[in-house]
Amino acid sequence: EDREGESISWHLTEVLKPKVPTHRMVFHEITKEAIQKSLKETRKIDYNLVSAQEARRILDRLVGYTISPLLWKKVAYGLSAGRVQSVAVRLIVEKEQDRLRFKKAQYWGVLAEMEKAGVRFEAKLLALKNVRVATGKDFDGETGELVTGKVGGKDIFILDEKQAKQLVSQITSEKWTVQEVEERPTTRKPAAPFITSTLQQESNRKLGLSSRETMQVAQKLYEQGFITYMRTDSTFLSTEAIEAARYCINSKYGKEYLPESARVYSGKKVKGAQEAHEAIRPAGTRYMDADETGLSGLQLRLYEMIWMRTVASQMVDARQKQVSVKISVPSPAGDAQFSASGMTIEFPGFLRAYVEGSDDPEADLLDREVRLPALKTSEQVQCADVKPTDHETKPPARFTEASLVQTMEKEGIGRPSTYASIMGTIIDRGYVRRSATALVPTFTAMVVSKLLKNYL
């Protein structure tokens, strides 16, 4: 139900010139109910959408088609340019240039292993004499220098190797006292159901599939009637879909996991979104469990991920408790302040069904439970071990397929339905090569990107 669909219908009537009455059918999932409904609720061809498609096609002929031959003359035969692929290549090239400009910085820290009532936990040096110790985020990536001596109006300093080792020898046998304990309840909301781009991102992170492979597997699931249409930029779920999800939650997880009213995901507006389709979800009015489908391999794993994400999107929030503790220890250089943080899950909520993936393993670790012992202000804790730690700042990470798709979607570059073919094109044309999951630009990409940026 978009420009292309309308254009296809129009072309069919133009070429076939039918003598019988014709009607336009529209459905978004291959199920008996959806097709019967589309037969009852037909409509006429929307000529505004047809005109929009034709205008788009003509613009492509006037502008888009004439750029590739220029690259053949100036760089190498067989290259191509396009309004989405060239921008994707430029993003990858600019990230690589940031990495080339990057200057490493070294800084030191102190890590203490604390013990209380048989429970061990880690605490990191936070400040010395009330002056905060620099961490990775305080350095400029291009110069490798401290962004500023004062951050947010507060003094900050870099701990070097000699100071770190000296501090360790001074505080090991001192008394460690709990200075502050802060407990904060937090809630986490489930992610919206899948759209094309988020499905590609998650299957890249969780199943290691490229965008193209994801869409091939999803296409097969759609053709067999297991999921709704997989090219969509809408997070909307129909009433039937919500009822099916709520039935699943109630029967599988129990009433306490079911919110009083259905969650509605219509707020997230993707630039140029077509609200014609639903989100990607299991098809039909009852969600089939993964083990009932008879599927195997990647099809089974992708279906299971779609099932879990859809069901989780209609579950209650997860309730967590975050605890942050500050511990002080005297030293000849002034009081040293250490910090430790913990997180416990009070009620799992939607996490029972689905945990969203991440490109950042460290962020992933932060989401896991870290239990601290019960601590009170002014009480003493035992220091089991303390050691200096050396660190180097890291260059910005290269794009993975998941993070590139995420950036393109955020910036409104291209359409989610085109991302899989764009990823394929930039690799096939030799602009980008894969190194594990990272996308690395080739010399050709650097040259083409510079030419297009300077002149077009």
N, C-alpha and C positions, 0 to 999 in steps of 0.2 A: 504494500500500500504506500508506494512512494513514486518519485519521478520515473524511475526505470520500469517499475511494474506497469505504470500507466502507459509509458511509451511502448512497451511490448504489446499491450492490448490494442493500442491504436495502430501499430504496424500490422498486426494480424488482420484487423478489419480492413485496412488499406489494401493489403495484398490479396486477401481472400475474397473481398467484396461479398459477404454473405447475403443471401436473399431472405433468410429467416431472421426473426428478431434476435438480437444478441444482448447479453447482460454481462456485467463485470462481477465476478465472484472474488471475495477477499477472505482468506483464512490465514492464521498464523501458527497453526500446529496441525500435523497430519493425524487427526483423530476423527472417529466417526461423528462425534457431536459437533466438532468445529466445521466439518465439511457439510453436514446437514444444515447447520445454521447459515453457512455462507450461501447455500442454494436458496434458502428462504429469503435472505436479506441481500439481494443483488442490487447493483446500482448502475448508473450510466458512466461512460468514460469521462473523466475530469480533464477537459481540454486545457485548463490552466496548468495542470501538472505536465501535460504533454508539451506545452509551449516552453515551460521551464527546462525540460530535458533538451529540447531542440536548441534553446539559447545556449545551454551549457556546452552542447556538442559543437556549435559554431565557434564559440569562444576558444575551445580547445584547438580547433583547426587554425584559427587566426594567430593564437599566441603559443599554445603548448607545442604543437607539432613542429614549429619552425626552429625551436631551440636545439633539439637533438642533432640535426645536421650540422649546426654550428660547432658542437663538441666533436663531431667526426672530423671536421676540418682542422680544428685547433688543438685537440688533445689526442684522441685515438678513435678509430672506427669501431662501431658497435656499442658505444656508450649511449646513455639516454638521460634526459632531464625530465622532470615532471614536478607539478606544483606541490606534491607531497613527498616524493622520494628525494628530491634535491634538498628539501628542508630537513628531512630526517638525516641525510648525509651531513649536512652542515652542523646539526646538533652534535653528531658524533665527532666531527672534526674539531669543533670548538672545545669540546670536552678534552680531546687529546692535546690541543694547544695549551689548555689550562694545566694539564699534567706536565707538559714540557717546560712550562714556565715555573713550575712548582719548585720551591727550595725547602729542603728538609730542615727541621729544627729539632734540637735534642733538649729534653728536660728530664728531671728526676723527680721521683716521688718516694713515699715510704708506705709500705703495706704492713699492717699488724694483724696477727691472728689472735683474736680474743676468745676467752672461754668463760662461761658462766653456767653453773649447774650441769656440767657435762656437755653443754651445747657449744660448738665452735662457730665463730662467724668472723668475717673479714671487715676491717676498718681501714680507710685510706686517709692519709694526711690531707687535711683541708686547709689549715692556716697555721702560721707561726707568729707569735706575738700579735695576734689579731690581724695579720696581713695575709690575704689569701695567696695560696701557692698556685702557680700557673699550671693549666692543663692544656691538652691539645687544641681546644677550641679558642684559646687566647692568642694563637699565632696566626700571622698573615701567610697564606699559602704561596703568594708570589715572592715575598721578600724573606720569608722564614723568620721574621722578627716578631717580637711581642707586639700585638696590635697597638697597645698603648700601655704606659706604666700605670694608668688608672683605668679601671673598667667599672662603668656605672658609678663613677665618683669615688670608688674605693681603691686603695693601693693594692698592688699585686706584684709578686716577684717570682723570678725563676730560680728554682732550687738546683744547684749543680751537684756533681758526684761527691766532691769533698764534703759539702754541707750535709748531704743526705747521709753519708756514712758516719759522719761525726754525730749527727742527731741520733742515729740508731744506737751508737755506743753509749750515748748519754741517757737515753730514756728506757732502755731495756729493763733495768731493775727498779725503775721508779713506780710510784703508785698511780694507777689509772682510775680516774673517777668519771662516772656518768654525769654530764653537765646538763643535758637536755634530752627529753624524750617527747616526740610528737607523733600522735596517732591520727590518721586521717582516713575516714571511710570514702571509698570511691566506687563509681559504677562504670561499667563498660557496656556500650550498646553494640548490638550485632551489626555486621556490615549489610548493605543492601543486597538484594538478589543479583545474580550475574547479569552484566550486559556484555557485548562482544569483547570490549577491551579488558574488562576485569577478569573475564574467563581466560583470556590469553595470558594475562599477567600471572594469575594464580596457577595455571597449569604449567607455566614456565618455571615458577618457583617450586611447586610441589611435585610435579610429574616430570620435570625436565624436558617438556615438549616445546618446540618452536611454535610461533604463531601459526605458521602454515600447517604444521602437524595437528595442532589443536583444532583448527577449522575443518581439517579432513575427517578427524574422528567425530567431531560434533555433527558434521554433515551426514555421516552414516547413522548416527543416533537419531537425527531428525527424520531421515528417510524411512527408518524403521518404526517411527512413531513413538520413540521413547522421550524425546524432549521437544519443546516449542522451538520456533524459528531462531536460529543462532546468530543472525545478523540484526542486532537491535541496539539502540542507544537509550532505551527507556527502562527504568527500574520499576515500572508499574506492574502490579500483579492484579489479575482479574478477581472478581468475587469468588469464582469457583476455585481458583488457585489458592486463595487465602483460606477458604473452608477446608480444602484438602490438606493444607499445611497444619492447620489447627487440629484437625482430626488426628493426624500423625503424631503431633506433640502430645496430645491428651492420652492417646493409646500407648505410646512408646515411653514417654518420660513422666507423665503424670500431671495433675492439675496445677501444681505449684510452678511448672515451667511455662504455663500458658498465660499470656497477659489478658487483662479484662477485655480489651478491645484490640482489633487487628492493627498492626503497624502499617502505615501508608508511606511508601517511598516515592513521592512524586516531586519532592523539593529539589532534588539534584538535577539542575538543568545543564545538559551537555550542549555546547554550542552547536547549532544546526541539528539538534536531535529531532528524530521523527518519532512522534509519540504513537505511531501506527501500531507498533509491535509491543508485545508484553516483554518482560524480562525473560531471560533464559531459565526455564524451570522444567521439572518433569512434566510430561504431557498428561492431559486427561483430568478427570474430576476426582481420581484417587491416585496418590503417588505410589507407584510400585517400588517395593524395596529392591535394593541392588541385587540381592541373592535370588529374587523371584524372576529377574529379567532373562536369565539364561545367557547373559553377556559374559565375555571374558576379556582378559588382557586390558589394553588401553581404553577400550570402549567401556568396560566395567568400571575402571578407575575414574574416568571422566564423568560417567553418569552418577557414580557415588558422590563425587565432589559437588556436582550440581544439586543433587538431592539434599546433601547436608547443608549447603549454603542456603538453599531456599527454605528449608525447615527452620534453620537457625535464625533466619531473618524475621521470623514470626514468633520467636521465643522471648522470654523476659530477660532483662539486663543481668549481667554478672555482677555480683557484689564482692568487692575486695577491700582489704584493709592495708593501708600503707603505713609503715612505721619508719621514722627517721630518728637516729640517735647521734648525739654529739658527745664525744669522750675527750677529756683533757688530761694532759700529763705534763708535769713540770720539767723544764730543761734549763741549763745555764743560758741558752740563747733566748729564753722566754717560753711561756706556755705553748705547747703544741696541741692543736685541736684536730681530732680525727672524727670521721663520720662513717656511719654504717647505715644501710637501709634494708628493709625487709618488706615483703609483700605476701599476704596470705589471702587465699580465696575463701570468702565466707559462704558464698552460694554460687555454684558454677553458672547457672542460667544457661544462656545460649552456648557457652563453651562446652557443654555436654555434647553438643552436636558438631560444632565447627570452630576451628581457630584459624583466623586469617593468616596467610603467609607473609613473609617479609623479605626484602632484598638485603636487609641489614641483620646479620646474625646476632650482633650485639643487642639490637632492639628486641630480637627474639628471646635472648637470654633474660632481658629485663622483665619479660612477660611471665617468666616461670616463677613459681613460688620460691621465696627465700625467707626461711623462718628464723626470726631472732628470738632469743630467750626473753623471758619477762624481765624488764629492766626498770629501775626506779632512779629518779634524780638523786644525786649525791652518794649513791652506793658505789662501791669499788668493784672493778672487774679484773680478772686475771689476764695478763698478757702472755700467751703461750709462745709466740714467736714474732719477731719484727725484722724486716729486711728492706734495704733500699731497692728501688725499681727504676730501671732506665727506660725511657720512651723516645720514640721518634714520631714526628708528625707524618701522616700518610697523605699522598696526593689524592685529589678527588677521584672517586671510583669511576671506572669506565661504565658506560651504559650496558645493561643487559637488555634482552628483548623486552622483559617485563617493565624495567624502569624507563625504557625509551617509549614504549606504548603509553605508559602513565604520563610522561612529559608531554607527548604529542596530544593526548586527550585533554590535558589541563590547559595547553596553549591553544586548543581549538584547531590543530593542524590535521587536515584530512578527516576521514570518517572512520569510526570503528570497523565498519565492514571492509575497509580497504587495508587495514594494518597488516594482515597476514600476507597479502600479495606484495605490499611495499617491502616488508622484511625480506621476503624471497627475492625480490628484484634487486635490492641493494647488495645482497650477497652474490647472486648469480652474475651481476654485471661487474663484479670485482671491485666494488667500492669499499666493501667491508668484509673482514674475515672474522671467524669466531675463534676466540682463545678461551677454552672452557666455556663459561656462559657469557663472558665479556665480548662486546663488539668493538673490534679494533679497525680504525680506518686505514686504507692502503694509501700509497703515494698518489695514485690516480685520484682518490677521493679528495686529498688535500688540494691538488691542482684544479680539479673541476670546481670545487667549492669556492676557491679563491677567484676563479674566472667569473662564476655566476654572481658572487658577492660584489665584485668590483664593477661589473658592467650591466648586470640585469637585476 
